[in-house]
Amino acid sequence: MQPGIILRAIQGHAAGNPDRIALQGAHGTLTYAELAFEIERMQKRFISGSTCVLGLAVENCPAWAVTDLAAMASGCPVVPLPAFFSAEQVVHAIRDAGINQLVTDQPIVMEHLLQSNGFRVASRQRYQAAERWLTQFTLADPAERKLPQAAAKVTYTSGTTGNPKGVCLGLQAIEQVASSLLSATEARPEDRHLSILPFPTLLENIAGLYVPLLAGARSVILPSHQVGLNGATGLEPQKMLQAIVMAKATTLVLTPELLKALVMMAEAGAAIPDTLRFIAVGGATVSHALLERAARAGLPVFEGYGLSECCSVVAVNTPGAHLEGSVGKPLPHVQIRFADDGEILVAGSTMLGHTGMADTEYGNRFWPTGDIGYMDDAGYLYISGRKKNVFITSFGRNVSPEWVESQLAQSPKIAQAALFGEARPWNTALIVPAAGTTSADVDQVINTVNAGLPDYASVRHWLFATAPFTTGNRQMTPNFRLRRDVIWQAYAARINALYEEASDVCI
């Protein structure tokens, strides 16, 4: 297979700067020369071309990167399997994508999962890659391949139902986005990117691995527990900060929750390393107040916007074009249109199709993002909320709940919030309080937030949630988005009872 720009860049760095460190793990490093050698050695383990569909179930480490790049070199589509997926979701992905080779660092767990769900293992190989022991299972009688012919990667989005949806991406689209980010973030050989999010998160895969490799920089790849992550939602902020300091990180990719934790530590007096120059934040709505707090704390935060179907990043603020409140300007390869109802339509590096759509390629058609937004005269893109989440009050006013929720959750007194008000005269918020928060504290936060909101979007009444919104109770997706239908089912009786009361007393 003719190597793409990422593999050619690695080969070029290996030739010109063979001793420069490319990957740094918990127990060692790989230079660019060593990385090129490891990729060449490992790609021989994969069936070349379209007959191989490789499942990758490995913790964040240099071996994950080597396996991913070796599969890229062999032309084998890669299906990253997130550790935060349930067993049922992993089984669904294996069948849905037609995985016939599976590489893992947890062979006992994975083999039990395969056998208990009717998969037959034809053979297994155990070998080392980047100083980590991996096991490669070859599955007998795999499901028929259900991927577009040009698929290089299948990333599974959580969606709002139990079974995740496979988004099939071509190598050309992946490399186009990586190249645009290389320019937008001004990536340079001196950079050290610390990967905090797991690599099955497409944004981290592209921005945290491919972009540094294109730049000839260093990607620091540590296990989730060493960067403070526990599952999809657990976080130990002090561990995260310690990892940033130890890595001498210059760039990060954070979700709003991770950024909030970093900001709160800075506000509490923790020393934030001055090596950081670019912190990308996205994946969910980011409140303006949180971005202002980050700026006051001296954090170089740049908000962006993207989605898996458009190969991750669509727009991002940059050092040279930064406007708070916007998600930045579209990347150079991106085209933006708007539907009559304000829905954002995107072309340029869109997906080939979903799994099961082998004969359909989207190519560069305009993809309906499901997000409502607009663009100003200077070319900055703004996101108002999710089209499907917008509800209409009984007074006929459209309300984007993410807008209000982000304002509430930026307070250190409120951990999470969910807003409801469809066909009602006023809105109700479900509140997950931070530790030590009282009802009076919540009242104060809501009064402050309401003062900056139009009347139709303000919170009239609120309820304490009985538990946080998590992936464990299925009230949050692994990408930190609320599953509103699940939350509603859990609290509908209490919310409806609140509307039936004549009193204005908060409960």
Residue, then its C-alpha position, 0 to 999 in steps of 0.5 A: m500500500q502506498p503510504g499516506i502523509i502520516l506514515r511518510a512524515i514518520q519515515g521522513h523524521a526517522a531519516g532526518n532526526p532518527d533519535r528524536i522521541a516520537l512516543q513517550g509511555a509510562h515505561g519508556t520511549l520510542t524514537y522516530a527511527e524505532l517507531a518506523f521499525e516497529i510499524e514495519r515489523m508489526q504490519k506484517r502481522f495483519i492480513s493486507g487489504s480489505t479482508c482484514v478488519l482489526g478491532l483494537a482493545v488496548e489501554n492508552c500506551p505507545a503499543w496502541a499507537v504502533t498497532d494503529l499505525a501498522a494497520m494503517a500501513s497495511g491498509c487494514p481498517v481499524v475499529p477502536l473499542p473503548a474501555f468505557f463501552s459495556a460488554e454488550q456494546v463491544v460485542h455489538a461493535i465486533r459484529d456490526a463492523g465484521i471484525n475478524q482480527l482483535v488485538t488486546d492487552q487484556p486477553i483473558v477478559m476478551e477471550h471470555l467475552l468472545q466465547s460467552n457471546g458465541f464467537r469462535v477463536a481460530s488462533r491466537q498470537r502473543y507478542q510484544a509491541a513497544e514493550r507491551w505484551l499484546t494478544q491477537f485473536t483471529l476469529a473464525d466465521p466472522a460476520e460479513r464485512k459491512l464497511p465501505q471499501a475505502a474505510a480506514k477507521v470505524t469510530y463508534t459514537s455513543g448516540t442515545t440508544g444502547n447500541p453505538k453507531g459505527v462511523c466509517l472514515g477514509l484515510q484521505a479525510i483523516e489526514q486532511v483534518a490532521s493536516s488542517l489541525l497541524s496548521a491551525t494549532e501551529a504544531r511544532p517539533e518542540d511540542r509535547h502533547l499529553s493524551i488525557l482522553p482515550f485514543p478511541t475518542l476520535l479527536e484525541n486519536i487525530a489531534g493527540l497522535y497524528v498531529p504531533l507525528l506530522a509535526g515531528a513532535r512528541s506524543v506522551i501516552l499514559p494509561s488512563h489512571q495515570v492521568g486521573l481518569n477512571g472510566a468515562t466520567g471519574l476524574e482525579p484532578q490532582k493526578m491530571l495536573q501531576a501528569i501535565v507537569m511531569a510530561k512538560a506538556t505544551t498541548l492538551v485536548l480536554t472536555p468541558e468537565l476536564l477543563k472545569a477541574l483544571v480551572m478550579m485547581a488553578e483558582a485554588g492556588a495550584a501551580i499550572p505549568d507555563t509549558l502549556r501553549f494550546i489547550a483545545v476544548g470541545g466535545a460538549t457545550v462550553s459556557h462563556a463563564l468557564l472560558e472567562r475563568a480559564a482566561r483569568a487563570g492564564l490558561p491558553v484555552f481554544e474552543g472548537y467544534g466537530l463531530s465524528e461524521c465530519c472526521s472530528v474537528v470542523a472549526v476551532n479558535t486559534p492563536g491568530a483567530h480567536l473570538e470568545g463565544s464562537v467555536g472559531k473559524p472553519l478549518p481550511h478544507v471545510q465548507i459550511r452551509f445553513a438549512d432554513d431552520g439554522e441547522i449547520l451543514v458541513a462538507g469536506s472530509t465527511m464520513l464514507g457512511h455508517t456500518g452496513m452501508a457498504d455501497t453508499e459513500y457520502g463523499n463530500r456531500f453536505w452532512p446535516t450536523g443536527d446542530i443549530g448555529y450561525m456564522d458572523d461576518a468575520g467567518y466565526l461559527y457559533i453553536s446555539g444547541r442541538k436541533k433535536n434538543v430544542f424544545i418549544t414552551s407553551f408560549g411558542r418560544n424555542v429554548s436550547p437547553e444546553w445553553v442554560e445548562s452550561q451557564l448553571a454548571q459553570s458554577p462550582k456549586i453545581a456539578q451537572a444540570a438538565l433543563f426541561g420545559e417542552a410545552r410548559p409555561w416555564n422551565t424546570a432544572l434538575i440539579v446535581p449539586a457539588a459536595g457541600t452545596t445547599s438549597a440556598d446555594v442553588d437558589q443563589v446560582i439560579n438567580t444569578v444565571n437567570a439575571g443574564l437570560p431572557d425570561y423564556a429561557s430562565v429557570r423557574h423551579w428546580l429539583f435535586a437529582t437523586a444521583p449524578f448523570t453517569t454512563g453507569n445509569r445510562q443518563m450520560t453518553p461516554n462523550f459527556r452528553l446528557r441522555r435526555d430521554v433516559i433522564w426524563q424517564a427517571y424524573a418525569a413523575r417528579i417534574n410533572a408533579l411540580y408543574e401541577e402544583a400551584s405553589d412557586v416554592c422550589i423543592 
